[in-house]
Every structure is written in C-alpha cells, then in structure tokens.
Amino acid sequence: MSAARLPRDLHPVAWWVWALGLATAASFTTNPLVLLTIVAVATLVVLARRSHQPWADAFRLYVVVAVVIVAMRVLFRVVLGGSVGGGHVLLDLPQVPLPDWVLGLQLLGPVTREALLAGLYDGLRLGTIVICVGAANALANPKRLLRSVPAALHEVGTALVVAVTVLPQLVDSARRVRTAQALRAGDSRRTGRLRRYLVPVLEDALERSLALAAGMDTRGYGRSAGAPPSERRVTGGLMLVGLCGVAVGVYAGLDHTAPRVLATPMLVLGVLAAFAGLALAGRRVARTRYRPDPWRWPEVAVMLSGVATGVVGWWVSGHQILVAYPGLTSFPQVTLVALAGSVLGLAAAAAAPEPRTVAS
C-alpha cells in the first residue's frame, strides 16, 4: 500500500474545497431532485470518511438545522403570502387585513400549491448548502485547518479558533453532559430536564473553546515580529487598495451601466494588491511547523471532485435553465448531466484514505 493510501487525516483544505464545490452546485439550482442528490452524496461521503473525533458528530446538528430551515421557509409561505402569484388553492385561511403601507405582504389567506412548492424549493436549496458546510466541518479537523491560514491572518487566529471549535465542542459537551446526567437522578419534568441539560452544555463548550484559544495565545500563536513604519504603511496601503479594487470591481460587474474598465480590471487589480499585502504582512510572522500536513494525490482528487460538481452545476444553470429552475406547475425534470455532476462528489469517498483511528 502506498503512503498516500495509508490511514491518515486528509488535508482539511481539500475537504473544504470539496464541500464548497457541492454548495456552489446547490446554489445554482432549485431542482429538488438535484438538491436531494447532493444531500445524499454529502451524507454518504461523511458516513464513509468521517473519523471518531468529537467534531465528526456535528453533522447531525447541521442536518437538523437544514430540516428546520426547510420547515420555516414553508411556514413563512403559509403565514406571509401563501397565495402570491395565484395557483391551485390547497387551504383557504382567513386573511388578516394589513395597513396600506405594507406592500407585497399578506397575513394568512388562501394557501396555494405553487406557493408551498416555492417555499419548499428555496428552503431545500438553503438547507443543502448548510449540509454541505456541515460535511466539511465533520470531515476536516478544525484545529489543523488553522495551519493553512495565511501567515498574515495569524493575528486573528485566536478568534478563528473560538469560531470553528464552538459547534464541535458543543456536540462533545452534549454527549458528556447527557452521560453524566443519566447517572444521577433529577427533575423529571421536561422543562427542568432542559434547563439542567442546556446550561451546562453551553457553558462547557464555550469554556473549552476559550481554553484552547488561551493556550494558543500563551504559546505565541500569531505573534509577529517588529516591522519598520515604512513597511507597515506599505502593507496597509496595499490592503486598502485591494479592498477598494475588489469593492469597485464587484459593483461594476453587477451594474451593467458602469464602465467596463471598472469591472474585471479593477477586480483583478484589487485581488493582486490584496495578495501582495497579505504576503508582505506574512513576512513578519515567524512560525515553525511540527508534522506539516502532506498534500498528495488523494487531496487533489477530492478537491477536483468538488470543483467538478460546482462547474457542472454552473453549466447546467446557464444551458439547461428548465432543469436548474423547474416550474411550479409540473413535476421537475432532470437530465443525465445534472445528475452526473452531483454524483461526481462521491469520488471523494473513493479517493480519500480511511481516517486515522485514535487509540483509546
């Protein structure tokens, strides 16, 4: 067996690129068949390649959040504007009159099939994106991910640690608190059990994340060496030019009435200036690497599978519009290209090595 196929943790950046590719494909369609295929692909890859670390169990929480999002979108369609655009009425609710200054909204009223399907499709798209992000969090080690952060951003590494570890720590804390409370008697009422369960979980998860951040700060993580004032001014100027260039380029790209010289050229100039500023600022950060994460062909294969899924989703949205955005009056259609693009994400499960097991 080659060294690339030995049990090990895949590079976290590869998992995040793969997940963002799936999320990109989901953002380009409202077809429920394609979206459910992407959800199935993400779920199968997580089940096949997640480790036994605490953050791997966070995927269930993301699935629950996605289900809540879909339910809330459908509920909002019922409560606010259930008959916007007309259609086949499924439920005739009494309408509550609203003031004249509330335009485009109605409270309750007739609920049509088309309105419910519109809410379902929109919620399913957003829920699929959430599940893709949850797959990345379940597969990628959040602590090792910070090793790949550009050196110029190490000064905000402490805040990043707290942000990316709260949810995984929350799942681990919930499991430990539930086990501890099962061993002792307590309030049998539902409200009492929730209070005894929720407060320790939130407190323990936040304390563990802050302890990790404090440990990194004590060890000098992200501490930069002194720099002359001229270098700091140049770095700040490059970052400011990059920010302005990206802002102007994006605005001109969205506004077709703006001069074309302000679109792509300004966007490219802003990106180059931002990268130059990051590289110059990163020279002040001195760091060493212990056991650097390898980048081998499985990482490339996983990354390319996600990128391919995103590219196919983008192509379908431009060339097969009725497939990407199906109508609300007929059953959604799907093509072989759209399904094949979503299934390409499964290649990550075959290319990635088995996760490394932690000895107990």
Rosetta blueprint (number, residue, H / E / L):
1 M L
2 S L
3 A H
4 A H
5 R H
6 L L
7 P L
8 R L
9 D L
10 L L
11 H L
12 P H
13 V H
14 A H
15 W H
16 W H
17 V H
18 W H
19 A H
20 L H
21 G H
22 L H
23 A H
24 T H
25 A H
26 A H
27 S H
28 F L
29 T L
30 T L
31 N L
32 P H
33 L H
34 V H
35 L H
36 L H
37 T H
38 I H
39 V H
40 A H
41 V H
42 A H
43 T H
44 L H
45 V H
46 V H
47 L H
48 A H
49 R H
50 R L
51 S L
52 H L
53 Q L
54 P H
55 W H
56 A H
57 D H
58 A H
59 F H
60 R H
61 L H
62 Y H
63 V H
64 V H
65 V H
66 A H
67 V H
68 V H
69 I H
70 V H
71 A H
72 M H
73 R H
74 V H
75 L H
76 F H
77 R H
78 V H
79 V H
80 L E
81 G L
82 G L
83 S L
84 V L
85 G L
86 G L
87 G L
88 H L
89 V E
90 L E
91 L E
92 D E
93 L E
94 P E
95 Q E
96 V E
97 P L
98 L L
99 P L
100 D L
101 W L
102 V L
103 L L
104 G L
105 L L
106 Q L
107 L E
108 L E
109 G E
110 P E
111 V E
112 T E
113 R H
114 E H
115 A H
116 L H
117 L H
118 A H
119 G H
120 L H
121 Y H
122 D H
123 G H
124 L H
125 R H
126 L H
127 G H
128 T H
129 I H
130 V H
131 I H
132 C H
133 V H
134 G H
135 A H
136 A H
137 N H
138 A H
139 L H
140 A L
141 N L
142 P H
143 K H
144 R H
145 L H
146 L H
147 R H
148 S H
149 V L
150 P L
151 A H
152 A H
153 L H
154 H H
155 E H
156 V H
157 G H
158 T H
159 A H
160 L H
161 V H
162 V H
163 A H
164 V H
165 T H
166 V H
167 L H
168 P H
169 Q H
170 L H
171 V H
172 D H
173 S H
174 A H
175 R H
176 R H
177 V H
178 R H
179 T H
180 A H
181 Q H
182 A H
183 L L
184 R L
185 A L
186 G L
187 D L
188 S L
189 R L
190 R H
191 T H
192 G H
193 R H
194 L H
195 R H
196 R H
197 Y H
198 L H
199 V H
200 P H
201 V H
202 L H
203 E H
204 D H
205 A H
206 L H
207 E H
208 R H
209 S H
210 L H
211 A H
212 L H
213 A H
214 A H
215 G H
216 M H
217 D H
218 T H
219 R L
220 G L
221 Y L
222 G L
223 R L
224 S E
225 A L
226 G L
227 A L
228 P L
229 P H
230 S H
231 E H
232 R H
233 R H
234 V H
235 T H
236 G H
237 G H
238 L H
239 M H
240 L H
241 V H
242 G H
243 L H
244 C H
245 G H
246 V H
247 A H
248 V H
249 G H
250 V H
251 Y H
252 A H
253 G H
254 L H
255 D L
256 H L
257 T L
258 A L
259 P L
260 R H
261 V H
262 L H
263 A L
264 T H
265 P H
266 M H
267 L H
268 V H
269 L H
270 G H
271 V H
272 L H
273 A H
274 A H
275 F H
276 A H
277 G H
278 L H
279 A H
280 L H
281 A H
282 G H
283 R L
284 R L
285 V E
286 A L
287 R L
288 T L
289 R L
290 Y L
291 R L
292 P L
293 D L
294 P L
295 W L
296 R L
297 W H
298 P H
299 E H
300 V H
301 A H
302 V H
303 M H
304 L H
305 S H
306 G H
307 V H
308 A H
309 T H
310 G H
311 V H
312 V H
313 G H
314 W H
315 W H
316 V H
317 S H
318 G H
319 H H
320 Q L
321 I H
322 L H
323 V H
324 A H
325 Y L
326 P L
327 G L
328 L L
329 T L
330 S L
331 F L
332 P L
333 Q L
334 V L
335 T L
336 L H
337 V H
338 A H
339 L H
340 A H
341 G H
342 S H
343 V H
344 L H
345 G H
346 L H
347 A H
348 A H
349 A H
350 A H
351 A H
352 A L
353 P L
354 E L
355 P L
356 R L
357 T L
358 V L
359 A L
360 S L
